[in-house]
């Protein structure tokens, strides 16, 4: 297949590009050429700024476009118009859901307005063709992750010693490896999958304690976990999520780690083992 990726050289886009090439597809990357320009010499690289000019893509025949870099609705609208008739895949986010106090499924309402990350992702979705494939990941982890959210725990536990671990230890955790996400997106394109999917794992529920214990075992560390209650952490002004990644106590975000992923699993989404 002739695939176009808008982006394609950073994290999720990079994982999608790797999967597309591994599966033998003819790949074109459209981006500004500023991030990892040396990647994928076997692919066609077209450099341009999608926020200003998409004329370099005009009239180009593609079997699908995978948009991994759309954050502004007007820019996504312009891309859809420039590639009219081309099957469209958009990488959105579970942050697009308007109410994350409970675990969302694909029918849960998304934002109608606003200028935050989730609001803009929802607005971008509103610009898509009716038959688009909309992928809503949660926390994406794995190689080339520049956010340090998951990687913090791996690094800290590998250093061993006394490690602060936030209660409740049985709090749910949802993550997906970028490689699993990228490979599944490409398979969906191959199969002509359409609709909206929460792309998040794992299959079986995962707790914070299980996550940290698995990291300790996989890294061969003798780290000592000290499970600290919420009151103590707050008294010491520890910031949830920012200073202890994946620790979420704000009730308005209580469902962020409880997204319903059954539809995506039925559609073939698989996950590499956490270890």
Secondary structure, DSSP 8 states (H G I E B T S, - for coil): -EEEEES-SSTHHHHHHHHHHHTT-EEEEEE-S-SSTTS-TTSEEEE--TTT--GGGTT---SEEEESS--SHHHHHHHHHHTTTS-EEEE--GGGBS--SS---TTS-B-SS-SSHHHHHHHHHTTS-TT-EEEEE-EEESTT--S-TTHHHHHHHHT-SEEEEES-TT-B--EEEHHHHHHHHHHHHHHT--EEEEE-B-SS--BHHHHHHHHHHHHT---EEEEE-HHHHHHTT--BTTTBTT----GGGTTTT----HHHHHTT-------
